């Protein structure tokens, strides 16, 4: 079955092109002495999804700039970033551990390290647990509120991967974890502000937004999910209803992002991009309802992540601008 699945995967010209590019890198890597000894470590790195970690770090970073109304303290921010990276890496590795058989059936996930046998399941599980412990251990150097919020997020994601993703409530743990991230970012600098208005607004925006890429990414995996008994919205109700759910999730997210302009004292460019860019994405999601193909689902996935990434970068830039201007003036003088 494994060979047949991989053969089907490689029929796509884009997959073949990507495979060719990767093969060039692999051939070069083979020249490095003892490189085979590091395969499990490199597999863990790939399983941790470094690109997704980078995207996941942008939202709490923007919350940190809002919490401090400017540049946050460097040391605390670095410690918090390390905690987040370990926690997200742990969640992704544990998800691959739980989904090894499903990933073999879904075309999008057939080249993941565990499917290819590049790392043992036991090794991945132990690494995931160690990363979670490290994340919580480092959080103790910040404050108790951060430990509790981080522990709640880790519990939600582990419960999701182990059990709830196989039920119709599978969307709740990732959305709740996304809701907890901004309060966690605020708690790093002042625990009493963990659930202030701004933290709650960003958290609620994150809750509803998380459902957009979550459901978009699951739509192309319907056949594999169905064969393993997973009860995603696409499996239970079909692609069109999943697209409708994605559309309304973003509708619920957008007002919170717009309201943030008022309470966080953000500029007109932020408001313009959020309303116009969000409106354009909303129109695409409306079209997506009438053509809910796997390809359009992936466009929805990447478009939504790009949108929230740009929104977060605008917030960071605006809050950092006064300090950057001050440093620039000092440099010129």
N, C-alpha and C positions, 0 to 999 in steps of 0.2 A: 504493500500500500504506500509505503514511504517513497519508494522509487517512482511509482506512478504519479504521485502528487507532485514531486519535484519536476518530473518530466513535463507535466501539464503547466507548471509554473514557468518553465523556460521557453515555452512556445511564444510568449509575448515578446515582441521585438524590444520594447523598453526594458523588460526584465533581462533579455539577452545582452543589451548594451550595458546595463548596470553590472551584470555578471562579468562581462568582459573587463570593465573598468576595475572591479574588485579583484579579478584574477591578476591584473598587472601589479596591484598593491601586494597581493599575497606572494607572488613570485619574488618581489623585492624583499618582502619580510623574511622569506626563507633563507636569505643570505645572512641574516643576523644569527650569530652563534647561540645555540641553546634556546632558540625562539619557541620550540615546541613545549618547553617546560613552563612557559608563561601563558599557554593557551587558555587554561581555566580562568586566570586573572583577566585576560583580555575578554573572555566570554562574559564574565561578571560585569566588566565595564560596558560592554554592548547591551547587556540585559538591563543595566541601570538606566538606559535611555538618556545619555548626556544632553542631547538636544532638547528633550522634553524638560529635563531638569533646568536647563537654561531658561526656557520659556516660563516654567513654573516659578522661577525665582524673580521674574520681573514684577508680577503682581504684588507679592509681599514687599518688594523693594519700593514700589510706588506707594504702598500703604505706610511704609517707614518714613518716606519723605513727607507724606501728609501728616503723620503723627508728630513729626518734629518741625513741621512747617519750614522745611529746608533740609540741609545735610544732616543725616543722623550720625551719632557717635560712631566712629570707625570700628573700634574694638568690639563693642557689643554687636554691631551689624555683621561683622565677619564671623563671630561666634554663632549668631543666629543663622547666617547663611550656611555654615558648615552643618548645623543641626538639620536644616531643611534638606540639604543635599543627601545626607545619610538617610533621612526618613523617606524621601522620595525614591532613592535608589533601592532601599529595602522593600518598599511597596511594589516596585516594578519587578524585582527579582522574585518576590514571593508570588506575584501574579503569574509569572512565567512558570514557576514551580507547579502551581495549581492547574495551569492551562496547557501543559505539555501535549496532551493527547488532542485537545481541541485545536491547538496551533498547527498540528500536522494536517488537519482537514481544511483549515481556512487558507486560501491562496495567499492572502496578505501576510500571513505569519509563518509560512512554511520554511523560511530561512533563518528563523531565530536559533540562537546557539543551542538551546536544550533540545530542540527538534532535530538538529543536525548531530547531536551526540557529542558536542564539544565540551560539555560539562556534566557531571553527575548531578542527579536531582538532590541527593543528600548534601552535596557541596553547596548547591544553590540555597537550600533551606538554611543551612548553618550560617552562610554568609548573610542572608536576609535577617536572621535573628541577631547576629552580631552587629550589623549596621543599625538596627533599631535600638539596641542597648547603647551603642555609642552615641546615637542621636540624643537619647534621653539623658545619658550621663553628662554630655556636654551642656545640655539645657540646664542642668543643676547649677552651672556657673553663671547663669543669667538670673533666673528667679523661679519661684515655685509655680507661679501662674503659667509661665512658658512650658514647664514640665507637664502640667496637667492638660493644657491645650494640645500639646504635642502628643501626649499619651492617648488622648481621645481621638486625635486624627489617625494615629497608627492603628489603634483598635478598630476604627471604622473601616479602614482600607483592608486590614487583614481579614476582618469578618466578611467583607465584600468578596474578596478573592476566594476565601475558603468555602463560603456558603451562599450568601445573599445574591451573588450575581446569577445564580441559577433560579432565582425567583423573580416575580414581577416587581419586587421592591429593590431590585439590584441597582437602580439609579440613585437611591437615597444616600448610601455611604459616601460615594465620591462627591456628591453635591454638598453634603454636610461637612465633609472634610474641607472642601473649598470655602465654605462659609466660615470655618474656624481659622483659616490662614490669616486674614486681615486682623482679627482680634489678637492673634498670636504675635503679629508684627507690632501692634500697638503695645502689647504687654511687655515686649522686650525693653522698652524705654520707660514705661510707667504702667505697672499692673492695674492701677485704679482706672486707667483709660481703656482697658481691654475691650469693654463693651460700650464705649461712648458712641454718640450718634454717627460720627464719620466711620468708625470701625464697623458698625452694624450695617451701614449703607453699602460699604465696599463688600462686606461679607454676603449680604443679600444679593448684590449684583453677581458675585462669584458663584453663589448657590445656583441661580437660574442660568447663568452663562455656562457653567460646567456641563449642564445637560445637553447643550448644543454639540460640542465636539464628542461627548460621550455617546449620544445616540447616532451621530453622523458616522462615527468610526465603526459602530457595531452593525450598521446596515449592510455593508458588503459581506459580512461574515455570517449571513443568515443560515446558509446550508450547514456549515460546520457547527454553528451554535445549536441548530435544531437536532442534528444527529447526536449531540451530546446531552440533550435534554435541557439546554439553557432556555430561560424564559424571558428573553429580552423583548422589548416592545415591538421590534421588527418581526420576531418569531411569532409572538402571540397575536398581533393585530395587523401585520403587513407593513410594507414599505411606505405606503401613502400615509397611513395614520402615524407612523414614526416621523415622517416629514412634517405633518401637522403639529405634532408635539414639539419638534425642534423649532418650528416657526413661533409658536406661542411661548416657548421658553425664552427665546430672544426678546420677544415683545415685553415680557415681564422683567428682563434684565435691563433693558434700555432706560426706563425711567429712573432707576437707581443711579446709573452712570450720569445721566443728565442732572439729577438732583445733587450729585456730588460737586458739580460746578458751583453751586450756591454755598454749601456748607464748608467746602475746602478752599473757597476763594480762588477758584481757577479762572483762567483767562478766557476771552472770547474764542481764540483758536481751538482750545479744548472743546468748548461747547459746539463750535461749528463742525469739527471733525466727528464728534460723538453723534450729533444729530444727522449730518449729511452722510458720513461713512456708515453709521448704523442704519440709516434709511436705505442706502444702497444694498447693504447686506440683507436687510429685511425683504427688499424686493426680490433678491435672488432666492431667498428661502421660500418666498411665495411661489416663485416659478418652480422651485424644487418640489413643491407639493404635487404639481401636475406632471413632473418627470422625475420620480424618485429612484433614479438608477444608481448603482454602486459608484460609478464615476462621479456623478453629481454629489453623492454623499461625501466623497473624499474632498471634492472642491469645497463643500460646505465646511468640512472639518478644518482644512488649512486656511480658508478665508476667515473663519471665526477666530482662530488662533492668531492670525495676522492682525485682525482688528483689535483684539484685546491687548496684544503686544504693543501696538502703536499707541493706543490709549494710555497704557502704563508708561510708555516712554515719554509721552507728552507731559504727564503729571510729574515725572522725575525731572525733566528738563525745566519745567516752569518753577518747581520748588528749588531747584539747584541754581537757577539763573542769577538770583541776587548775590549769592556767595561767589559764583564764577565771575560775575561782573566786578565784585570787590577785589578778588584776586588779580583780575586783569588790570585793574587800575593801579594796584600796588606794584605789579610787574612793570607797568609803563612809567611809574614815577621813580 
